[in-house]
Amino acid sequence: MILEVTILDVKPSLTAEFEVAFKTASSIISSMPGYISHELQRCIENKNRYILLVRWQSLEAHTMGFRQSPEYEKWSALLHHFYDPFPIVEHYEVI
């Protein structure tokens, strides 16, 4: 299992709209092969910052299975215009 970690800085005037769009996008990612679970949390100190944690069965399930799928295009269309700057995605493994 790997953990995808992404800090999302959403344009301040769009946080409510982002949260609605994310609910729709959640059904996309959760339908992907190799997906285990995900959670989105909002920062207390910085109200337009979120952390997205996604658990995948393997790195390839995320980088090849999801990122190279038509579903990723839908995910991107729903969410990517909310970010400033565009987020960096990192992957972690249990020690």
N, C-alpha and C positions, 0 to 999 in steps of 0.2 A: 504494500500500500504506500502511496505517496500523497503528500499534502501540498496542494497548490495554494500559495498565499499571494494575495494581491491587495495592495492599498489603492483605494479608489478615491480620488479627489474629484468631487462632483461640483460643477459650476453652482455657486451658492443659490442662485434664483431657481434652480431646477431640481432641488432635492426631493420635493414631493412628487414631481413627475417621474424622477428616476425610480423612486420606491415603487410606484405603480408599474412602471415598465419592467422592473426587476421581477415582480411577481409573475408576469407573463414569461419572461426569459427563464425563470426557474423551471418551468415545465419542459423547456427545450433541453437544458443541460441534464436534468434528472432522467431523461429518456435515453441517454447515450450509453452504449455498451462500455463497461468498465467503470461507470460512475458508481460511487458508493453513497456519498452524502455531501451536502453543502450547507453553509450558513453565511449570512450577511449580518454584520454588526456595525452599528453607527458609533462613531467616536463621541464621547461625552464632551471633551474640551473643544473639539473642532467639528461643529455640526454638519459640515459638508464633506467630512472624511468618513469612509467606510472601509472595513476589511472584509474581504471575501475569502473564505476558506472552503476549498473543495477537496474531497477525498476521492482518489482514483485507485483502481486496482493496480495500475502501472503507469509509468511516465508516458508510454506510447498511447495508452487509452486517451490521454489528454492531448498530447502534441500531435499525434497522427490521427487518431480516431475522431476526436472532437474538432480540433483546429482545422482539419482538412475536409470537413464534412459540409454539406449544404446547410445543416442545422446551425453551424457556426456563423454562416452568412446571415441567418435570421437573428441570431444572438447579437452579432455586431450591429446590424441595422437598428435593433431595439435599444442598445446601450452605449455604443462607442461615442456618440455625439454629446454625451453628458460629461465626459471627462476633460479635465484641464489641470495638470498635464496628463498625457496618456499614461496609464499605469504600467509599471514593471511587474511581471509575473515571475515568481520564484517557486521552486519545487523543493520539498523537504522529505527526508526519509527518517524513519524511526531508528534510533541507535540501540 
